[in-house]
């Protein structure tokens, strides 16, 4: 209520209190005290005038002081915030709500769950046991599930919760089997079996344990057999079979074998196949028996890692390749190519594990190379090298045998060197002396064979020196090439006896000179036979040449060739004559036989042209006869026309005639013209009188 609403009849005292309250409310509204004689916001001039009228000018200060004191006293009794209606509204809503919330919380609060680890189980109730068992089973571990079963299994059979407990035990037992199967699926067979066997025997699910274990073991054993079979195929490098076995593992009812082991086996097969290709290439290179290829083969075999199933075979192949290199070196050494043998042996790698054998071979080969120099110093060096071989080495006995041989050779080499010096003079006395010197070497000595060879060579030189004059004189005599000269040359060359060095050469020259004599003697007879043949007397020519052909002398082959030619001419004449005689009959059969006989005439004979003309003439006669016969008997005409020989002048005409007759006998059906449908009569109209 404002001042303008207060009635004028209210006393000043009664009006002062409202005025003070009004000031308090104004103070709360505006937050400050208004100065005197200044109208406050929201007031009007009338109220200001009334205030001035009620308060004289002299008492304005005292009146203001009293009002201020009274306001302060009122403010001390009622704090400002207590007069706020918002605060009281919040309090009215908060206090009942809090009380209601606390009440509901106390009503809905569950009892405290038991602390399972600290429970004294002999005194625990069935519900507590079941509760703790369920908590343990919820962890889904083998030990917790077994603990859960153990907690509730001790309850008596007549307990009210027995049915529910049996159901939980069955469920938890199957959970244990599932966990065991998970172990089996991850590849832990023993763990799976051990887990399954932990299920108590007196529970219903235990009857599944043995069955499940048997199933696991069966699956595992089959998978292992397949896996091991694939590995065996890999070791034998049968890749296709190995991959087929690995594919079977995909059908194994086990994630470990169908997944992990399958992938592992496939990687293993792929790696082994690469290694197998390397080993196969290495073996192929080794079979070439070339040193560089063998070294490459060893490198390929060495590149196969230890994790490969072919590692063992590769390791076995490396010494085999090295031994092949030793064999190549030995072959070179057997051919007395010691330098190449040593070069091969020194390239054999240490990985072949043949270092001891290689060192022994090098020692022996080096000693032999010195011995093969063929002089005393070389043999002495070879003996010194062989003596360095340790008695513990396998080649020690061979070295001792070589030493003994080389010691004998030292004396033999001295004889050989002296003999070679004598033989180098090239005279018969020196050669004879050299032979005598070498004969001092016993045949059983190491150089005995070499000594015999030298003796044979020097004997041949002596014989050549002795016999060469006979051969030279014979060649000079034979220059004239008449019978007497050739016979004298033969007599001179025959002085060289069988077994002498120049005997083969002398016999060769004698055969040449004998052939020349035979030609000189037999040529007139062959010329006479050829003259008889040219004159047409082939029989006499054959009789004359037959004497030479049957003698086996120098011209016998030439005479026999002439006889064969003349006999062919005789047969040609006979065939031609007989063909003419047969063809004169003029019948189809006679003409066919005449053509056959005429065709036997040789192409090289002068009668061949006459025979060809006769064949054409007889063929034309056959065609005419066939045409005449065909007028009454076409089949007979066709048979006669078919006898006309190919290549004759009438052959084409005969074939045309045959075709014409065959077409006549077997006419081709003429194509029938397509039938034209008859035109239908114009249909009558069904309308009558336009209706």
ZAMARGU-4260 file (C-alpha; in steps of 0.2 Angstrom, whole numbers, plus 5000, padded with zeros to 4 digits):
<rodrens>
0) 5000/5000/5000 | 5007/5017/4995 | 5005/5033/5005 | 4992/5040/4993 | 4981/5026/4999
5) 4981/5030/5017 | 4966/5040/5023 | 4968/5058/5030 | 4959/5054/5046 | 4973/5041/5052
10) 4984/5050/5066 | 5002/5054/5063 | 5007/5040/5075 | 4997/5027/5066 | 5003/5034/5050
15) 5021/5034/5054 | 5023/5015/5056 | 5016/5012/5039 | 5027/5025/5033 | 5042/5016/5041
20) 5037/5000/5034 | 5035/5008/5017 | 5052/5015/5018 | 5059/4997/5022 | 5050/4990/5007
25) 5057/5004/4997 | 5074/5001/5004 | 5072/4983/4999 | 5066/4988/4982 | 5079/5000/4977
30) 5093/4995/4988 | 5097/5013/4996 | 5089/5027/5007 | 5082/5041/4997 | 5087/5059/5002
35) 5075/5071/5010 | 5064/5082/5000 | 5068/5072/4984 | 5054/5061/4977 | 5058/5043/4975
40) 5055/5034/4959 | 5037/5029/4957 | 5031/5043/4969 | 5021/5058/4964 | 5021/5077/4969
45) 5005/5075/4980 | 5013/5063/4991 | 5029/5074/4993 | 5018/5089/4997 | 5009/5079/5010
50) 5025/5074/5018 | 5031/5091/5019 | 5015/5097/5027 | 5016/5084/5041 | 5034/5087/5045
55) 5038/5105/5050 | 5054/5112/5044 | 5062/5113/5061 | 5059/5095/5066 | 5064/5087/5050
60) 5082/5081/5056 | 5075/5073/5072 | 5061/5065/5064 | 5073/5057/5051 | 5085/5051/5065
65) 5070/5042/5074 | 5065/5034/5058 | 5082/5027/5055 | 5084/5020/5072 | 5067/5012/5071
70) 5071/5004/5054 | 5088/4997/5061 | 5078/4989/5076 | 5066/4981/5064 | 5080/4974/5053
75) 5088/4965/5067 | 5073/4955/5071 | 5069/4948/5054 | 5083/4944/5042 | 5080/4949/5024
80) 5082/4932/5017 | 5069/4925/5028 | 5056/4936/5020 | 5059/4928/5002 | 5045/4917/4997
85) 5056/4907/4985 | 5067/4901/4999 | 5052/4894/5009 | 5045/4886/4993 | 5061/4877/4990
90) 5062/4871/5008 | 5044/4865/5007 | 5048/4854/4992 | 5065/4848/4998 | 5062/4842/5015
95) 5047/4830/5011 | 5056/4824/4995 | 5071/4819/5005 | 5061/4811/5018 | 5052/4800/5005
100) 5068/4796/4996 | 5076/4789/5012 | 5061/4779/5016 | 5060/4771/4999 | 5079/4767/5000
105) 5077/4759/5017 | 5062/4749/5010 | 5071/4743/4994 | 5088/4740/5002 | 5093/4721/4999
110) 5101/4712/5013 | 5120/4711/5013 | 5127/4696/5002 | 5137/4684/5011 | 5156/4684/5009
115) 5159/4667/5001 | 5178/4666/5005 | 5176/4669/5023 | 5161/4657/5026 | 5164/4642/5038
120) 5156/4629/5026 | 5152/4616/5038 | 5139/4628/5046 | 5134/4636/5029 | 5116/4634/5024
125) 5111/4626/5007 | 5105/4643/5000 | 5122/4651/5004 | 5131/4636/4997 | 5121/4637/4981
130) 5123/4656/4980 | 5142/4654/4982 | 5142/4640/4969 | 5133/4650/4957 | 5145/4664/4959
135) 5160/4653/4957 | 5152/4644/4941 | 5149/4661/4933 | 5168/4663/4931 | 5168/4649/4919
140) 5185/4642/4923 | 5188/4623/4927 | 5193/4626/4945 | 5179/4637/4949 | 5166/4625/4941
145) 5174/4611/4950 | 5173/4621/4966 | 5155/4625/4963 | 5151/4607/4961 | 5160/4602/4977
150) 5150/4615/4987 | 5133/4609/4982 | 5137/4590/4980 | 5138/4587/4999 | 5120/4592/5002
155) 5109/4577/5007 | 5098/4568/4994 | 5082/4573/5003 | 5086/4591/5003 | 5072/4602/4996
160) 5084/4610/4983 | 5091/4593/4978 | 5083/4594/4961 | 5089/4611/4957 | 5106/4607/4963
165) 5107/4592/4952 | 5102/4602/4937 | 5116/4615/4941 | 5129/4601/4943 | 5124/4593/4926
170) 5125/4611/4918 | 5142/4614/4926 | 5149/4597/4921 | 5144/4600/4903 | 5153/4617/4905
175) 5168/4608/4910 | 5167/4597/4895 | 5165/4612/4884 | 5181/4620/4892 | 5190/4604/4889
180) 5184/4603/4871 | 5190/4621/4869 | 5207/4615/4875 | 5206/4601/4862 | 5201/4613/4848
185) 5217/4624/4852 | 5228/4608/4851 | 5230/4603/4869 | 5224/4585/4869 | 5232/4580/4886
190) 5225/4596/4894 | 5208/4592/4887 | 5208/4574/4894 | 5215/4580/4911 | 5201/4593/4912
195) 5187/4580/4907 | 5193/4568/4919 | 5191/4580/4933 | 5172/4579/4932 | 5167/4569/4947
200) 5162/4551/4943 | 5146/4551/4952 | 5138/4565/4942 | 5127/4561/4927 | 5138/4570/4914
205) 5152/4558/4918 | 5146/4545/4906 | 5150/4557/4892 | 5168/4559/4898 | 5175/4542/4891
210) 5165/4544/4875 | 5172/4562/4872 | 5190/4557/4876 | 5189/4542/4864 | 5182/4554/4851
215) 5196/4566/4854 | 5209/4553/4853 | 5202/4546/4837 | 5202/4563/4829 | 5219/4567/4835
220) 5227/4550/4830 | 5219/4551/4812 | 5225/4569/4810 | 5243/4564/4816 | 5243/4550/4804
225) 5238/4561/4790 | 5251/4574/4795 | 5265/4561/4796 | 5260/4554/4780 | 5261/4571/4771
230) 5278/4573/4780 | 5284/4556/4773 | 5278/4561/4756 | 5288/4577/4757 | 5304/4568/4762
235) 5302/4557/4746 | 5298/4573/4736 | 5281/4567/4731 | 5273/4584/4731 | 5256/4580/4723
240) 5253/4566/4736 | 5258/4578/4750 | 5246/4591/4745 | 5232/4579/4743 | 5235/4573/4761
245) 5236/4590/4767 | 5219/4594/4760 | 5212/4580/4770 | 5216/4589/4786 | 5203/4602/4782
250) 5190/4589/4785 | 5197/4585/4803 | 5185/4590/4816 | 5198/4600/4826 | 5202/4618/4824
255) 5220/4616/4828 | 5223/4602/4815 | 5211/4610/4802 | 5218/4627/4804 | 5235/4629/4813
260) 5243/4613/4808 | 5235/4614/4790 | 5243/4631/4787 | 5259/4625/4795 | 5259/4609/4784
265) 5255/4619/4768 | 5270/4631/4772 | 5281/4617/4775 | 5276/4608/4759 | 5279/4624/4749
270) 5296/4627/4757 | 5301/4609/4755 | 5295/4610/4737 | 5307/4625/4734 | 5320/4615/4743
275) 5316/4600/4733 | 5318/4610/4716 | 5335/4616/4723 | 5340/4598/4727 | 5334/4591/4711
280) 5343/4605/4701 | 5359/4601/4711 | 5358/4582/4708 | 5355/4586/4689 | 5370/4597/4689
285) 5380/4584/4698 | 5376/4571/4685 | 5384/4581/4672 | 5401/4577/4679 | 5408/4594/4676
290) 5418/4602/4690 | 5409/4619/4689 | 5392/4611/4689 | 5397/4601/4704 | 5402/4616/4714
295) 5386/4625/4709 | 5377/4609/4715 | 5386/4610/4732 | 5381/4628/4734 | 5362/4624/4730
300) 5363/4610/4743 | 5371/4621/4756 | 5357/4634/4754 | 5344/4622/4761 | 5340/4628/4779
305) 5340/4617/4794 | 5321/4619/4797 | 5318/4610/4780 | 5313/4592/4780 | 5325/4590/4765
310) 5340/4597/4776 | 5346/4579/4780 | 5345/4574/4762 | 5354/4590/4757 | 5368/4586/4770
315) 5369/4569/4763 | 5371/4575/4745 | 5385/4587/4749 | 5398/4574/4753 | 5391/4564/4738
320) 5394/4579/4727 | 5412/4581/4734 | 5416/4563/4731 | 5411/4565/4713 | 5423/4579/4712
325) 5436/4567/4720 | 5432/4554/4707 | 5434/4566/4693 | 5451/4571/4700 | 5455/4552/4701
330) 5450/4550/4683 | 5462/4564/4678 | 5476/4556/4689 | 5473/4539/4681 | 5476/4548/4664
335) 5492/4555/4671 | 5485/4573/4671 | 5491/4577/4688 | 5490/4596/4686 | 5471/4595/4682
340) 5468/4582/4695 | 5476/4593/4709 | 5466/4608/4702 | 5450/4599/4705 | 5454/4592/4722
345) 5459/4609/4728 | 5442/4616/4724 | 5432/4603/4735 | 5424/4614/4748 | 5426/4610/4767
350) 5407/4608/4768 | 5409/4591/4760 | 5418/4584/4775 | 5431/4576/4764 | 5445/4587/4769
355) 5455/4572/4775 | 5453/4562/4760 | 5456/4577/4749 | 5472/4580/4758 | 5478/4562/4756
360) 5473/4563/4737 | 5483/4579/4735 | 5498/4572/4744 | 5498/4556/4733 | 5494/4566/4717
365) 5508/4578/4720 | 5520/4564/4723 | 5515/4555/4707 | 5517/4571/4697 | 5535/4572/4702
370) 5538/4554/4698 | 5530/4556/4681 | 5544/4568/4676 | 5553/4552/4671 | 5570/4557/4679
375) 5579/4552/4694 | 5577/4569/4703 | 5558/4568/4700 | 5558/4551/4708 | 5568/4556/4722
380) 5556/4571/4725 | 5541/4559/4724 | 5549/4548/4737 | 5552/4562/4749 | 5534/4569/4747
385) 5526/4551/4750 | 5537/4549/4765 | 5528/4564/4773 | 5511/4555/4774 | 5507/4550/4792
390) 5505/4532/4796 | 5488/4535/4803 | 5481/4540/4786 | 5472/4528/4775 | 5483/4531/4760
395) 5499/4527/4770 | 5500/4509/4763 | 5498/4515/4746 | 5512/4528/4749 | 5523/4515/4755
400) 5520/4504/4740 | 5524/4519/4728 | 5540/4522/4738 | 5546/4505/4735 | 5541/4506/4717
405) 5549/4522/4714 | 5565/4516/4722 | 5566/4502/4709 | 5562/4514/4696 | 5577/4525/4700
410) 5589/4511/4693 | 5577/4508/4678 | 5576/4526/4674 | 5595/4527/4673 | 5596/4512/4661
415) 5582/4521/4650 | 5590/4537/4650 | 5607/4530/4644 | 5597/4519/4631 | 5588/4534/4624
420) 5604/4544/4622 | 5611/4530/4612 | 5595/4528/4602 | 5595/4546/4598 | 5610/4543/4586
425) 5598/4533/4574 | 5611/4521/4568 | 5609/4502/4568 | 5624/4500/4580 | 5618/4513/4592
430) 5600/4506/4592 | 5606/4489/4595 | 5616/4495/4610 | 5601/4505/4616 | 5591/4489/4615
435) 5604/4479/4625 | 5604/4493/4638 | 5585/4492/4641 | 5585/4473/4641 | 5594/4475/4658
440) 5577/4481/4666 | 5567/4466/4672 | 5550/4464/4665 | 5543/4463/4683 | 5550/4480/4687
445) 5539/4496/4687 | 5547/4502/4671 | 5547/4485/4663 | 5533/4488/4652 | 5540/4505/4646
450) 5557/4496/4643 | 5548/4483/4632 | 5539/4497/4622 | 5556/4506/4619 | 5563/4489/4613
455) 5549/4487/4601 | 5551/4504/4594 | 5569/4503/4592 | 5568/4486/4584 | 5556/4493/4572
460) 5568/4507/4568 | 5582/4494/4565 | 5571/4484/4553 | 5565/4499/4544 | 5583/4504/4541
465) 5587/4487/4535 | 5572/4484/4524 | 5568/4501/4517 | 5581/4498/4502 | 5571/4483/4496
470) 5555/4493/4496 | 5563/4508/4487 | 5571/4497/4473 | 5554/4488/4471 | 5545/4505/4468
475) 5558/4510/4455 | 5556/4494/4446 | 5537/4495/4445 | 5538/4513/4437 | 5537/4505/4419
480) 5520/4496/4424 | 5523/4481/4412 | 5521/4464/4417 | 5539/4460/4418 | 5543/4476/4428
485) 5528/4473/4440 | 5533/4455/4443 | 5551/4460/4447 | 5545/4473/4459 | 5534/4460/4467
490) 5549/4449/4469 | 5559/4463/4477 | 5546/4468/4489 | 5544/4450/4494 | 5561/4450/4502
495) 5553/4459/4517 | 5548/4445/4529 | 5532/4443/4539 | 5534/4451/4556 | 5546/4465/4550
500) 5541/4483/4552 | 5539/4487/4534 | 5530/4470/4530 | 5512/4478/4530 | 5517/4492/4518
505) 5526/4479/4507 | 5511/4468/4506 | 5500/4483/4501 | 5511/4488/4487 | 5512/4470/4481
510) 5493/4468/4480 | 5493/4484/4470 | 5505/4478/4457 | 5497/4461/4456 | 5480/4469/4452
515) 5489/4479/4438 | 5496/4463/4431 | 5479/4455/4431 | 5471/4470/4422 | 5484/4469/4409
520) 5481/4450/4406 | 5462/4450/4407 | 5457/4467/4398 | 5458/4459/4381 | 5445/4446/4385
525) 5433/4459/4392 | 5436/4470/4377 | 5432/4455/4366 | 5416/4452/4375 | 5410/4470/4374
530) 5413/4470/4355 | 5402/4454/4354 | 5389/4463/4363 | 5389/4478/4352 | 5387/4467/4337
535) 5372/4460/4345 | 5379/4443/4350 | 5375/4444/4368 | 5376/4426/4371 | 5394/4425/4365
540) 5398/4441/4375 | 5392/4433/4391 | 5401/4417/4388 | 5417/4426/4385 | 5416/4438/4400
545) 5410/4423/4411 | 5428/4417/4412 | 5434/4433/4420 | 5419/4435/4431 | 5422/4418/4439
550) 5441/4420/4442 | 5441/4432/4456 | 5454/4443/4448 | 5455/4462/4447 | 5442/4463/4433
555) 5430/4450/4439 | 5417/4463/4446 | 5418/4474/4431 | 5415/4458/4420 | 5400/4453/4431
560) 5392/4470/4429 | 5393/4468/4410 | 5386/4451/4411 | 5371/4457/4421 | 5367/4471/4409
565) 5368/4459/4394 | 5357/4446/4402 | 5344/4460/4405 | 5345/4465/4387 | 5341/4447/4382
570) 5326/4446/4394 | 5320/4463/4387 | 5320/4456/4369 | 5312/4441/4374 | 5298/4450/4382
575) 5296/4462/4368 | 5295/4448/4355 | 5282/4438/4366 | 5272/4454/4368 | 5271/4456/4350
580) 5266/4438/4347 | 5252/4439/4360 | 5245/4456/4355 | 5243/4449/4337 | 5228/4439/4343
585) 5218/4455/4346 | 5207/4448/4360 | 5204/4459/4376 | 5214/4446/4386 | 5228/4445/4373
590) 5230/4464/4372 | 5230/4465/4392 | 5244/4452/4392 | 5254/4460/4378 | 5253/4477/4387
595) 5260/4468/4403 | 5274/4460/4394 | 5278/4476/4385 | 5279/4486/4401 | 5293/4474/4407
600) 5305/4482/4394 | 5318/4491/4403 | 5318/4510/4402 | 5336/4510/4397 | 5333/4498/4382
605) 5332/4505/4365 | 5316/4495/4363 | 5307/4505/4376 | 5301/4518/4363 | 5294/4504/4352
610) 5286/4496/4368 | 5277/4513/4373 | 5270/4515/4355 | 5264/4497/4355 | 5256/4499/4373
615) 5246/4515/4366 | 5240/4506/4351 | 5234/4490/4361 | 5226/4502/4374 | 5216/4510/4359
620) 5211/4493/4353 | 5205/4489/4370 | 5194/4505/4371 | 5187/4501/4354 | 5183/4483/4359
625) 5175/4490/4375 | 5164/4502/4365 | 5158/4489/4353 | 5154/4477/4367 | 5146/4491/4377
630) 5132/4492/4364 | 5126/4475/4369 | 5133/4472/4386 | 5137/4488/4396 | 5144/4479/4411
635) 5156/4469/4399 | 5161/4485/4391 | 5165/4493/4408 | 5176/4478/4413 | 5186/4479/4396
640) 5188/4498/4397 | 5195/4496/4415 | 5209/4486/4408 | 5216/4501/4399 | 5233/4505/4408
645) 5236/4521/4417 | 5247/4532/4407 | 5242/4526/4390 | 5235/4538/4377 | 5218/4530/4378
650) 5216/4530/4397 | 5207/4547/4399 | 5195/4542/4385 | 5192/4525/4394 | 5188/4533/4410
655) 5176/4545/4402 | 5167/4531/4394 | 5166/4521/4410 | 5158/4536/4419 | 5145/4538/4405
660) 5140/4520/4406 | 5139/4520/4425 | 5128/4536/4424 | 5117/4527/4412 | 5116/4511/4423
665) 5113/4521/4439 | 5104/4537/4434 | 5103/4551/4447 | 5085/4555/4452 | 5079/4571/4445
670) 5073/4584/4457 | 5054/4584/4458 | 5046/4601/4454 | 5037/4608/4469 | 5018/4605/4468
675) 5007/4621/4465 | 4991/4620/4476 | 4976/4621/4466 | 4967/4637/4467 | 4952/4637/4478
680) 4935/4642/4471 | 4930/4660/4475 | 4920/4658/4491 | 4901/4662/4490 | 4894/4676/4499
685) 4884/4672/4514 | 4873/4688/4513 | 4856/4687/4505 | 4849/4702/4497 | 4861/4713/4504
690) 4857/4708/4522
</rodrens>
